Amino acid sequence: MTHPTQTLLVAVDGGGTGCRAAIGTAAQGILAGATGGAANVTSDARAATANIISTVNAAAAKAGVAVETLERAQAHLGLAGIMTPQDSARIAAALPYGHTTVTDDRPTALTGALGGEDGFVLAVGTGAFAAAKTDGTFRTIGGWGLQLGDQASGAWLGRAGLQQVLLCHDGLAEHTDLTLALFAMFDNDPSRVVAFGVTATPGDFGTFAPRIIADASTGDPWGRAIMKTGADHLALCLDALGFAPGDTVCLTGGVGPHYAAYLPTRVLAGQTACRGSALDGAFQLAKSALLQSSGDCQ
């Protein structure tokens, strides 16, 4: 019988622009990882599931693990777009792993960033949420998806940039280098901007975030205004979670660290480097579930 510490662990961090997977064991830690396509189950559950499986298989190949052995693995997946227990159960049932837990991406990001300690996390990638951990209790704000939320996220930044393009085109605001550059990507045709927006996924909108972040960092007025609006929202979320100046706060995700230049000093006073990533958090949660189920809690 395989000792629990040698059982394969599968960890997945899935978002709107891609997913990451890791394979390992409780005894050896992460052995190998891989990256793959988008894994937002709200945007496209079938494609997300296929991308997850192929990315895990790629990680297994790098680790020298036969894919067939994954049917006995303990897995934890933190996925953008998971909203209900039914969502979790549906995705878990579609995956070929022995014991699978599927959550949204908030528990994995919080666990990875804080490494078991108390504190606050601003997790901002394609989507966004704020979270706090106090005495083992988790609280979160946001993460509701771009249609009704995800303020400050990469997707939100991209959409805000295109909204500003149309405002400038209509003469309601002055163009800047940023809005002119974004408009040029659509051949300066507002109808093409609108057509894009009608069908765009969060990941599609998020492709414009790097340009907005970069132009903001060099002083573009609209770039800075958009980033400042996002930062103000994140600070408001922290306040609602009970944040006090000096409390530990981690900025994580592909966009999160870029907000450091726009957040108030009272927030930055306690800024701490993240102990790990959301993928690390998923691996830790898979490990904890395995050891708990086996009664081996070393």
C-alpha positions, 0 to 999 in steps of 0.5 A: 500500500502506498504511504500517503506521503508518496501519493501523487498530488495534483495542483491547478491554478486556473484563470481567464488567460491560462492555467498552471499545473503542478505534480508532486508528493507530500514527501518531495514537494512539487516535482514539475509544473506546466502552463496551458490555456485558459481555465475560466469555467464560466467563460467556457467550461468544456474548453477549461476542462480540456485545458486543465487535463492537457496541462496536468498531463504535461506536468506529469510528463515533465515529472516522469509520471505516467498519466494512468497513475493520476487516477489515484492522485489527490487533486486540488484545483482553484479555478476562476468562475466557480460560483456554486457547489454544483459548479465544483462537483460538475468540474470534479466529475469531469476530471480523471483524478482519484480524489478531487477538490475544486474551489474558486481561485480565492482559497488557493491564492490566499493560502499561497500568498500568506503561507498559513499566516494571518493577513490580507491579500489583493489578488489581481489577475484577469479577475480580482478579489480581496481577502483576509485571514484572521485566526483561521477564518477566511473572508473575501470581497469580490471575485464575481466576474467581469459582468458585474464585478472584478473591479481593478482586474486585468479584464476590467483595465482592458475594458476601461481602456476601450471605454476611454477610447470611445469617450475620446472618439466622441469628443468627451475627453482628450486622446492620449498616447494610450487611447490613440494606441488602443484605437489604432489596434482597431484601425481607428474604427469605433464600430470595430471596438464595439464589435470586439466588446460584444463577444470579448471574454475576460481574457480577451479584455485582459490582453490590453492590460499590459499596455495600460499598465506600461503607459500608466507607469510612464505618466500617461494621464488616462493610464494613470487615471484608470490605475488609480480608480482600480487602486481606490477600489482595492483600498476600499475592499481592504477597509471593508475587511477590517484592514488597519495600517501596518497589517500584512498585505500581499499583492499577488497575481499578474496585475496585483504588484503593479498597483503598489505605485497607486495604493495609499501609503497606509496600505503599503506600510504593511506590504509583504512579499507573497510566501508563494503563488496560488499554485503553491496554495493549491498544492498545499491544500491538496497535501492537507486534504491527503494527510487529513484523510489518511490521519497522518497530520505530520 
